[in-house]
Amino acid sequence: MRSNKVLVTRGPVDVPGQSPRGAAVPRESGFASGFANLSEAVDAVAAIDSLLSSLAASRAVLMESVREWVADQPELFDAPEVEADDLAGLAPELVERLATALRVPEGSAVALIEESRALVHEHPRTLAALRGGHITHAHAQTILGYTDGLRRGNRVALETRLLKHARTTTPGELSLVARAERERRLRPGRRADPPARRPEPQVADRSRRQRVSAYPTGRPMP
């Protein structure tokens, strides 16, 4: 028969998932043993981040396809007939179901629809950079926000400059560059297009109150 002394000197029994002191230890993710060095590990994380950007671009294209499909069939969704590229008269059912599926307020769903339309039709180069994983979704939102309302020539020029900076800056840093560049283009003699009055989408009043900008820094004032 073993003595208590022998059992004590042997230490605690090994228990799967616990440290020698009994504390739970995290399970291996399956990647830790496969990295040769820190650079390789960080590159793996960056690759996933690029994939997320690509998925954001795919979502924008799909979102715009859905919006156009609904706009082409107003009789099915109790929505007024509008041009395919017009955000006015969004079918309430589309907004409501998107908001439910994405777990966001209806106003945020409307903003996402608007952002998707802008990427597909007005900013294809930004969309391509997002799809290629060269910029993040936040970078794309910043570019859309600061080019909004500019004349086409200024908008294209500013987008070109911001896409170049976006590859090596954070969204916050890009916003500072964008603000300075926009102000330079709006000096006397360089006027922006007068802001167009966009009809409110015909959705429930509560969604109008909840509506938020698609851009994290807000749309800059001309």
LOKOLMI-257893 format. One line per 10 residues: for each residue x, y, z of N, C-alpha, C. Coordinates in steps of 0.001 Angstrom, whole numbers, plus 524288, in hexadecimal, padded with zeros to 5 digits. Example, Ala and Ser with C-alpha at 12.3 -4.5 7.8 and 13.67 -1.06 7.14 Angstrom:
83386/7E9C6/81E78/8300C/7EE6C/81E78/83390/7F31C/81E78 | 83232/7F736/81BA8/83566/7FBDC/81BE4/83264/8001E/81EBE .
! end
This chain:
8034E/7FB52/80000/80000/80000/80000/8036C/804D8/80000 | 80241/80891/7FC70/80564/80D37/7FC22/8042B/810EA/8009F | 80830/8139B/8023E/8076F/8175C/8067C/805A8/81C8B/80440 | 80361/81FCE/80793/801C3/824F9/805FD/80671/82847/80462 | 80AE3/82731/806D4/80F9B/82A27/805BB/8113B/82979/7FFFF | 810DE/824AB/7FE11/8124A/823AE/7F8A2/80E9C/82687/7F4F5 | 8098D/8267D/7F628/805C5/82910/7F2D1/806A6/82EF2/7F2A2 | 80812/8314B/7F6F4/808EA/836ED/7F72C/80DC4/83879/7F41C | 811F6/83588/7F4B1/816CE/836F5/7F20B/81670/8364B/7EC27 | 812B2/83332/7EA6A/81206/83278/7E4CB/80F80/83733/7E22B .
80CF7/83A89/7E524/80A6D/83F22/7E2F4/80501/83DE2/7E0FD | 80238/841DD/7DF19/7FCD5/84118/7DD56/7FC92/83DA2/7D88A | 7F856/83AE3/7D82B/7F786/83783/7D3B0/7F666/83ADA/7CEE2 | 7F89A/83973/7CA55/7F79D/83C56/7C57F/7F1F9/83BA1/7C3CE | 7EF4B/83FF6/7C300/7E9E1/83FDB/7C143/7E999/842A7/7BC08 | 7E785/8401E/7B80B/7E728/842A5/7B2E5/7E444/847CD/7B33E | 7E67B/84BEC/7B0D4/7E3ED/850FE/7B0C2/7E4FE/8543F/7B58E | 7E848/85268/7B91C/7E985/85561/7BDCC/7EF5E/855AD/7BE82 | 7F114/85A14/7C0EC/7F68D/85AB3/7C224/7F7BF/857A6/7C718 | 7FCC4/85710/7C8A8/7FE0C/85445/7CD7B/7FB57/85684/7D245 .
7F9FB/85B86/7D227/7F752/85DE4/7D69B/7F163/85D5A/7D63B | 7EF96/85AD7/7D22C/7E9F6/859EC/7D1AF/7E71E/85DF5/7CE6B | 7E9DA/86217/7CC9B/7E74F/8661E/7C976/7E69D/8643F/7C3DE | 7E24D/865E3/7C17F/7E146/86456/7BC17/7E540/866DA/7B881 | 7E717/86411/7B4AD/7EAD1/86626/7B0EA/7E846/86611/7AB8B | 7E969/869F8/7A858/7E6F8/86A21/7A326/7E8C9/865A5/79FC2 | 7E531/863B2/79CAC/7E699/85F8E/79910/7E9A4/861CF/7947D | 7ECF7/85EAA/7922F/7EFE8/86070/78DAB/7EC34/8616A/7891C | 7ED35/865B4/7863D/7E9C7/86727/781EE/7EAAE/863CB/77D21 | 7EF10/86106/77D0C/7F048/85DF2/77872/7F432/860A5/774ED .
7F554/865B7/77603/7F900/868A6/772D5/7FE34/8697D/775A0 | 7FE15/869B4/77AC5/802B2/86B48/77DB8/80787/86819/77C62 | 806DC/86318/77B80/80B60/85FC7/77A7B/80D41/86017/774D7 | 80A59/86304/77180/80BB9/8631E/76BFB/80E92/867F9/76A37 | 80FAA/86BB0/76DC0/81244/87085/76C42/81824/8700B/76CF3 | 81AFA/871B8/76902/820A8/87199/7694A/822BE/8762B/76C68 | 82007/87ABA/76C21/821B6/87F5E/76EFF/81D1B/8831B/76F7A | 81E0D/8877B/7722B/819D8/88B40/77317/817F6/88DBE/76E06 | 81B8C/88EC8/76A71/81A07/89131/7657B/8161C/88DCE/76291 | 81710/888C3/76296/8137C/8852A/75FEE/80E33/8851E/7629C .
80E32/88574/767CE/80946/88571/76AB6/80619/88A5D/7698F | 808C0/88EDE/76991/80613/893CD/7687C/8040A/893E7/762DF | 80717/891D7/75F42/80561/8919D/759CF/8006B/88E5C/7593D | 7FFF9/88A4E/75C5D/7FB4C/88702/75C23/7F67E/88A0D/75DE0 | 7F719/88D3B/761FD/7F2C1/89078/763D3/7F157/89487/75FAD | 7F55C/896F0/75D49/7F46B/89ADE/7593F/7F193/89883/75490 | 7F2B4/893A3/7535D/7F01E/89106/74F00/7EA45/89069/75012 | 7E8F4/88F2D/754E9/7E369/88EBB/75657/7E0C6/8940D/75608 | 7E394/8982A/75797/7E16C/89D70/75756/7E056/89EFB/751A9 | 7E3D4/89D7B/74E1D/7E2F7/89E8E/74893/7DE32/89BA0/7468D .
7DD75/896EC/74892/7D8E3/893DC/74707/7D3DB/8968E/748D5 | 7D3F6/898D4/74D88/7CF62/89BAA/74F7E/7CE20/8A054/74BFE | 7D22F/8A305/74A18/7D159/8A764/7468A/7CED7/8A57E/7417F | 7D0C4/8A127/73F76/7CE9C/89EF5/73AB0/7C8E4/89D77/73B67 | 7C7A7/89B53/73FE2/7C23C/899E5/740FC/7BEC3/89EB7/7415C | 7C0D8/8A301/74380/7BDD8/8A7E2/743D0/7BC8F/8A9DD/73E57 | 7C053/8A959/73ABD/7BF64/8AAEF/73555/7BB39/8A77F/732D2 | 7BB86/8A26E/733B9/7B7A1/89ED6/73188/7B23C/8A004/733B6 | 7B204/8A15B/738B2/7ACF7/8A2B6/73B09/7AAB0/8A793/7387B | 7AE04/8AB73/73757/7AC27/8B03D/734DC/7A9D7/8AF1A/72F77 .
7AC8C/8ABDA/72C6A/7AA9F/8AA7C/72731/7A576/8A78E/72796 | 7A529/8A3E2/72B2F/7A05A/8A0E1/72BD8/79BED/8A453/72DCC | 79D26/8A7D1/7316F/7992D/8AB5B/73383/796E0/8AEC1/72F2E | 79A3B/8B0C4/72BC4/79854/8B406/7277D/79527/8B0C6/723A3 | 796B3/8ABF2/722BB/793B1/8A884/71F42/78E40/8A78A/72179 | 78DEE/8A6C4/72689/788E1/8A5F2/7290E/78581/8AAD3/72890 | 787DE/8AF67/72989/784E4/8B452/72929/782BF/8B51B/723A9 | 785FD/8B41B/71FAA/7843C/8B4BE/71A43/77FF5/8B0C9/718EC | 7808C/8AC0E/71AE2/77CA2/8A805/719D2/7775D/8A994/71C1F | 77769/8ABA5/720D8/7728D/8AD5F/7234E/77047/8B206/7205C .
773B8/8B5B8/71EBB/771DE/8BA56/71BEE/76F65/8B8EB/716B2 | 77130/8B4B9/71459/76F15/8B309/70F46/769DC/8B039/70FCB | 7684F/8AEED/714A1/7636B/8AC13/7156B/7602F/8AEA2/719BF | 75EBF/8B388/71902/75BE8/8B64D/71D2B/756AC/8B3CE/71E81 | 75454/8B123/71AA7/74F30/8AECB/71BA9/74F72/8AA60/71FA5 | 75412/8A82A/72055/754A7/8A3DD/72412/755A6/8A5B8/729A1 | 7573E/8AAA7/72A1A/758D2/8AC85/72F43/755EC/8B16D/730FF | 751AC/8B2A7/72E5C/74E77/8B71D/72FE4/751BE/8BC0F/7303A | 7550A/8BCE8/72C45/7586D/8C17F/72C2C/75758/8C495/7273B | 757FE/8C9CA/7276B/75719/8CCF2/722B8/75B30/8CBD0/71E91 .
759B4/8CC99/719A2/75D70/8CBC0/71564/76162/8D032/71555 | 76666/8CED8/71579/76A9A/8D2B8/7156F/76EDB/8D0CB/711CF | 77278/8D455/71088/776F1/8D2C5/70D65/77A3C/8CEE6/71073 | 77CFF/8CB90/70DA5/78003/8C76E/71034/78441/8C98D/713C4 | 78647/8CE55/7128A/78A7A/8D077/715BB/7888A/8D477/719B3 | 78366/8D4C1/71A6C/78121/8D88A/71E03/78016/8D5F0/72342 | 78202/8D877/72774/78136/8D644/72CAA/77BDF/8D7AF/72EDD | 77941/8DB65/72C62/77414/8DCDA/72E3E/7705E/8D847/72D6F | 76CB0/8D7CD/730E0/768CA/8D3C2/7304A/76ABB/8CE47/7314F | 76EAA/8CDB7/734A8/77064/8C87A/7361B/76BCE/8C575/7386E .
76B3D/8C0AC/736C4/766F6/8BD80/738C5/76791/8BCB7/73EA2 | 763A1/8BE24/741AF/763F9/8BD6E/74754/76546/8B7CA/748D5 | 76336/8B415/745CE/76441/8AE9A/746FF/76A0A/8AD4D/7466F | 76C92/8AF8E/7427A/7722D/8AEAB/741B5/77542/8B0C7/74653 | 77424/8B596/747DB/776F0/8B807/74C33/77618/8B4FA/7513D | 77137/8B394/7523F/76FEC/8B0CE/75712/77295/8AB7C/7575D | 7726C/8A89D/7530A/774AB/8A35A/75322/77A9F/8A373/75346 | 77D02/8A73C/750B0/782B0/8A7C0/750F9/7845D/8A922/75685 | 78189/8ACC2/758DF/782D4/8AE51/75E35/7826D/8A9B3/761F5 | 77E78/8A68E/76137/77DC1/8A1FA/76493/78214/89DFD/763A7 .
7834D/89D03/75EB9/78745/89915/75D76/78CB0/89AB8/75F4F | 78DDD/89FCE/75EFA/7930D/8A1BB/76076/7934B/8A37C/76622 | 78EC9/8A36D/768BD/78E70/8A4F3/76E43/79051/8AA91/76F0C | 78E43/8AE1B/76BCE/78F88/8B3A9/76C36/78A74/8B6C3/76BEE | 78A7D/8BBBD/76DB1/785D6/8BF03/76D14/78492/8BFCD/7674F | 77FB6/8C103/7661F/77E2B/8C1BF/760B3/7812D/8C641/75E2C | 78253/8CA49/76138/7855A/8CEA3/75F1B/78ABE/8CCF2/75D5E | 78D22/8C96E/76052/7924C/8C76E/75EDF/791F8/8C415/759F4 | 78DAC/8C145/75956/78CEE/8BE20/7549B/78C79/8C1A7/74FD3 | 7899C/8C600/75059/7891F/8C9B4/74C0C/78E78/8CBF6/74AB0 .
79196/8CD53/74EB3/796CC/8CF87/74DCA/79A4B/8CB9E/74AF7 | 799CA/8C6A6/74C5C/79CF3/8C29D/749D7/79B60/8C1ED/74423 | 79657/8C250/74307/79480/8C204/73DA1/796B3/8C68E/73A77 | 79697/8CB2A/73CC5/798A2/8CFCA/73A13/79E82/8CF44/73925 | 7A14D/8CD66/73D10/7A6F2/8CC9F/73C8C/7A82B/8C8B9/73838 | 7A53C/8C48C/737EF/7A619/8C08E/733F4/7A531/8C2B9/72E83 | 7A110/8C5C5/72DE3/79FF9/8C826/728CC/7A472/8CBC3/7272D | 7A66A/8CEE0/72AD6/7AAA3/8D287/7299C/7AF9C/8CFA1/7280E | 7B0DA/8CB75/72ACB/7B58D/8C877/7297D/7B536/8C618/72409 | 7B0BB/8C3EE/722CE/7B020/8C137/71DCD/7B000/8C4FF/71939 .
7AD22/8C949/719B8/7AC36/8CCB6/71541/7AFBD/8D189/7150F | 7B175/8D383/71988/7B46E/8D861/71997/7BA2B/8D7A9/71B01 | 7BB67/8D378/71DAD/7C0C3/8D2AA/71F83/7C2AE/8CD21/71E58 | 7C2A6/8CB90/71963/7C453/8C638/71822/7CA07/8C525/7198D | 7CD64/8C92B/71976/7D2E1/8C849/71AE3/7D376/8C73D/720B6 | 7D065/8C9FD/723E1/7D072/8C8F0/7297C/7CE58/8C37A/72A8B | 7CA4D/8C1FD/727AD/7C822/8BCBE/72838/7CC30/8B8A3/726BD | 7CF25/8B9A4/72290/7D32C/8B5F0/720DE/7D77F/8B577/724EF | 7D907/8B9DD/72747/7DD13/8B9BF/72B4E/7DB32/8B6C2/73017 | 7D635/8B766/7315F/7D3E7/8B493/735C7/7D3B1/8AEBD/73496 .
7D214/8AD66/72FE4/7D1B7/8A7EE/72E55/7D716/8A55A/72E60 | 7DB1C/8A855/72CF2/7E065/8A633/72CDE/7E2F8/8A5FF/73231 | 7E048/8A7F8/73634/7E27A/8A7E4/73B75/7E6A0/8ABFB/73C5C | 7E6F1/8AFF0/738D5/7EAEE/8B3F5/73959/7E95E/8B82E/73D41 | 7E43F/8B8BF/73E2A/7E243/8BC73/74204/7DE17/8B9AF/74542 | 7DCC5/8BBF3/749B1/7D8BB/8B9B2/74D00/7D370/8BC40/74BDA | 7CF69/8BA08/74E14/7CA37/8BC4D/74D75/7CA0B/8C1CD/74FA5 | 7CCC0/8C2B3/75403/7CCDB/8C7EA/7565F/7CF8B/8CBD8/752C0 | 7D3AE/8CA30/7500F/7D63B/8CDA0/74C41/7D263/8CF0F/747EC | 7CF91/8CB31/745F6/7CBD3/8CC22/741BD/7C79A/8CFF4/74373 .
7C5B0/8CF5C/7483C/7C1B5/8D2ED/74A3E/7C3C6/8D87D/74A90 | 7C8AD/8D912/74C26/7CB11/8DE3F/74C80/7CB6C/8E0C2/7471E | 7CD0E/8DDBE/7433E/7CD7F/8DFCB/73DE4/7C826/8E17D/73BDE | 7C42B/8DE5C/73CB0/7BEED/8DFC1/73AEE/7BD0B/8E4BD/73D9F | 7BE1D/8E528/7429D/7BC37/8E9A3/74591/7BEA0/8EEC5/743D3 | 7C3AD/8EEBE/742D7/7C666/8F399/74196/7C63A/8F50E/73BCA | 7C4B6/8F18A/73875/7C421/8F2E1/732EB/7BE81/8F442/73198 | 7BAF4/8F359/7352F/7B56E/8F461/73439/7B482/8FA39/73357 | 7B18E/8FB86/72F4B/7B021/900ED/72E45/7B3EE/903EA/72AE2 | 7B86A/901B6/729A2/7BC30/90464/72658/7BAD2/903B3/72096 .
7BC7E/90763/71D69/7BBD7/906BB/717C7/7BEEB/901F0/7160B | 7BD58/8FFB8/711AF/7BF95/8FABD/71013/7C587/8FAEE/70FB2 | 7C79D/8FF0B/70D58/7CD47/8FF64/70CC9/7D013/8FF7A/71208 | 7CE19/902A8/7159F/7D068/902E7/71AD6/7CFA6/8FDD1/71DCD | 7CB1E/8FB6C/71D07/7CA09/8F689/71FC0/7CDCC/8F243/71E08 | 7CEA4/8F1DA/718F2/7D22B/8EDDC/716E3/7D7C0/8EED8/718BD | 7D95F/8F3D2/71896/7DEB3/8F521/71A34/7DF84/8F3FB/72001 | 7DBB0/8F564/7232E/7DC37/8F473/728CC/7DC19/8EEA2/729F8 | 7D8C3/8EBC4/7274D/7D887/8E621/7281A/7DDC4/8E39C/726B8 | 7E01C/8E555/72279/7E52C/8E336/720D9/7E948/8E416/72508 .
7E96B/8E8D4/72725/7ED49/8EA1E/72B24/7EC57/8E70D/7302C | 7E776/8E69C/731AD/7E638/8E3D9/7368A/7E73A/8DDFF/73616 | 7E637/8DBC1/73190/7E756/8D62F/730D4/7ED27/8D51D/7316E | 7F05B/8D8C1/72FB2/7F603/8D822/73040/7F79C/8D84C/73601 | 7F55A/8DC00/738EA/7F6AC/8DC85/73E7C/7F45E/8D815/741BA | 7EFE7/8D608/74018/7ED21/8D21D/74334/7F04B/8CD25/743FC | 7F3EA/8CC0D/7407F/7F6F9/8C738/740DB/7FAE3/8C754/7455C | 7FC28/8CC0E/7474A/8003A/8CC6D/74B51/7FE85/8CF8D/75013 | 7F987/8D0CA/75085/7F79E/8D3DF/754EE/7F302/8D130/75791 | 7F1EA/8D2CD/75C57/7ED3A/8D106/75F03/7E89A/8D436/75D01 .
7E3CA/8D278/75DE6/7DF44/8D594/75C45/7DF49/8DB0D/75EA8 | 7E10D/8DB7E/7638A/7E14D/8E09E/76602/7E53A/8E430/7635B | 7E9C0/8E218/76217/7EDBB/8E528/75F5E/7EBDB/8E6A5/759EC | 7E930/8E30C/75755/7E71B/8E427/75228/7E30E/8E882/7526A | 7E006/8E89D/75695/7DC12/8ECA8/75737/7DE8D/8F213/75791 | 7E300/8F275/75A33/7E5BD/8F77C/75A9B/7E79B/8F94A/7553C | 7E9D6/8F5AC/75241/7EB9D/8F6EE/74CF3/7E6F5/8F88C/7499E | 7E2B6/8F5A4/74A0A/7DE17/8F6A8/746D6/7DBBF/8FC00/74810 | 7DBA0/8FD62/74D0A/7D963/9026D/74E8A/7DC94/906EE/74C40 | 7E1BE/9068F/74CA0/7E522/90AAD/74A8D/7E4A0/90B10/7449D .
7E48A/9068D/74208/7E42E/9068E/73C58/7DEE2/90896/73A80 | 7DAD2/90744/73D47/7D593/90916/73BD3/7D534/90EFB/73C72 | 7D730/910FE/740C9/7D6FE/9169D/741B5/7DA11/9198D/73D86 | 7DE74/9174F/73BE6/7E198/919CF/737D2/7DE89/91A28/732BA | 7DB8B/9162D/7319E/7D87E/91623/72CCB/7D3A6/91989/72D23 | 7D22D/91B28/731DB/7CD82/91E59/73283/7CED3/9240B/7338D | 7D3B3/9258F/732C3/7D51D/92B10/73359/7D243/92E4A/72F44 | 7D1EA/93389/73023/7CF36/936E4/72C48/7D100/935AF/726BE | 7CD3F/93519/72351/7CE77/933A6/71DF3/7CDFE/92DD9/71D03 | 7CDC1/92ABD/72151/7CD0C/92514/720E2/7C835/923A8/7240C .
7C3C8/9240C/721BE/7BEEA/92337/7248D/7BCEF/91DB2/723B2 | 7BA8B/91BAD/727A1/7B829/9167A/72736/7B2DD/916F2/7249A | 7B0FE/912B9/72297/7ABB8/912AE/72089/7A7F2/913E3/724EE | 7A3D0/916DC/723D1/79FFC/917C7/727F0/79DC7/9129A/729D3 | 79D5D/911EA/72EEA/79B7B/90CE2/730E9/7960F/90B9F/72EE5 | 7958A/9070C/72CBA/79076/9056E/72AA3/78CE3/903C7/72F0C | 787F6/9053E/72E8E/7841D/903A7/73274/7824A/8FE28/73129 | 783EC/8FA81/73462/78265/8F512/7336E/77D3C/8F3FB/7361E | 77965/8F226/73337/77465/8F0D5/735B9/77538/8ECBA/739E5 | 7725E/8ED45/73E14/772AF/8E968/74240/7707B/8E436/74062 .
77346/8DFEC/74150/7710A/8DAD2/74006/76BDB/8DA12/742D2 | 7681E/8D7AC/7402D/76300/8D6EB/74281/76314/8D235/7461A | 76548/8D31C/74AA1/7655F/8CF1B/74EA4/762CF/8D15F/7536F | 7621A/8CE2B/75767/75F71/8CFDD/75C22/7622D/8D48E/75E85 | 75F0C/8D80E/76108/76148/8DCBB/76371/76587/8DB64/76755 | 76501/8D717/76A1E/768E5/8D5C7/76E10/76E32/8D4BE/76B91 | 76E35/8D2C3/766AE/77333/8D1BF/76425/775D1/8D6D8/762A1 | 772B2/8DAE8/7617D/77501/8DFF9/76046/777A1/8E232/7651E | 7752B/8E185/76997/77780/8E387/76E67/77C6A/8E08E/76FBE | 77CA4/8DB96/76E44/7811D/8D865/76FA6/78577/8D8D1/76BA2 .
7845F/8DB7B/7673D/7882A/8DB70/762FF/78D61/8DDAC/764BD | 7917A/8DB01/76378/796B7/8DCC4/764BD/799E4/8DCDC/75FCD | 79E37/8DFC4/75FE4/7A18E/8E021/75B49/7A465/8DB06/75A71 | 7A56A/8D9D5/7557E/7A869/8D522/75449/7AE2E/8D60C/75538 | 7AF9E/8DAED/7562D/7B518/8DC37/756BF/7B656/8DD52/75C79 | 7BA69/8DAD8/75EB3/7BB95/8DB57/7643C/7BCD6/8E0E8/765E3 | 7BEFF/8E41C/76270/7C058/8E978/763D3/7BC09/8ED44/76243 | 7B7E3/8EB46/75FE9/7B3AC/8EE9F/75E1F/7B4FB/8F10F/758E7 | 7B115/8F2E2/7563F/7B1FC/8F56A/75133/7B425/8FAD9/7523E | 7B8AF/8FC37/75000/7BAE8/9015C/750E9/7B78F/90591/74E70 .
7B75E/909FE/750FC/7B466/90E50/74ED0/7B788/910E9/74A82 | 7B513/91274/7462C/7B7DB/9151A/741E5/7BA19/91A3B/743E0 .
! end
